[in-house]
Structure formats: structure tokens, C-alpha cells
């Protein structure tokens, strides 16, 4: 089971949110760290507000694009 941490940036409707996950990769030639980000569509039964940091796991598909579910509202740490 894959678990990721990210920050909620918006809500599509009552139980669907968009979570932004930031990561850093090292450029293979220049060895410089580059920031990358990706948005995930997640299922939100907890009613978490925008801007909070959450943990979410991969589940079976609930719709065409929604295959993630929020499992924890981690208030500490960065996304």
C-alpha cells in the first residue's frame, strides 16, 4: 500500500479534494536538486479544510480519477 503526504489546495465537492505533493529530485548531470510537484484527486470523508497537511493511501478506484483516500490529518511537518 502506497502512502503519501501532501497539502490540500482545494475541494472539488464535499468529499473530493485536491492534494499537492512536493518532492525533490537530483538532476543526473548537474547534481542540482529540482523541486517537482504533482496534484492528486483524493476522497475526503473527514471534512478537512484547505491548507492542512494530510497523509493518504492508494485504494481501489472510486471513479475515473479518484484512487486515493485520506487516512490521517497530520498537523505537524511539511508537505
N, C-alpha and C positions, 0 to 999 in steps of 0.2 A: 504494500500500500504506500503510495507516494504522498508525502506531506510537504506543504509549502507554507511560507509566511509572507504576508503582504499587507498592504494598506487599502482600505475601502475608499474608492474615489467617487463612486456614485451608485444609485439604485435605479434599476430599470422599472421594477414594480415592487409590491410589498414583500415578496420572498425571493427576489433575484437581485444580486449586487454585482458590481464590477470591482475586482481587486487587482491592484497594481503590484507586481513583484519586481524588485530591483535586484540585479546581480552584476558582478564584475567578472570580466574575462581578461586574460593576458593576451596581447597581440603576439602571434607566433614569431614574427620577425623583429619587431621593435621593442618587445618586452614591456610595453606600456599597458597599464590597466585601463580598460574601457568599460564604462557603465552601460549596461543593457537593461531594458525594462520590457515587460510583457503584461498584458491585461488578460485576466481570466474571468469568465462568467461563472458565478458560484450561487448555490442555493443557500438562502439565509433564513432559517426558522427562528433565530434568536432575536431578530429585530435590532441588529447592531447599527449604530449611526455611522455616517461618513467620517473619514479621517482616523478611525480606530484601526489598530494593528490586530490581525487575526491569523489563526492557523487554519488551513483547510486541507482536506484529503480528497483523493480521487475515488469516485463511486461509479456505479453503472449509469449509463446515460439517462437523464431525466427528460431531456428534449434534444433538439438538434445540436445545440452548442453548450448545454449545461451538463457537465460531467464532474463537477466539484461540489463539495459541501463544507460549510464552515463547522469546525468542531470545537474551537477554543477562542475565547476573546482574551488574548494576551496583551495586557495594557503596558507591560514593560518591554524594553528593547526597541530596536529599529527594524523597519521592514526591509 
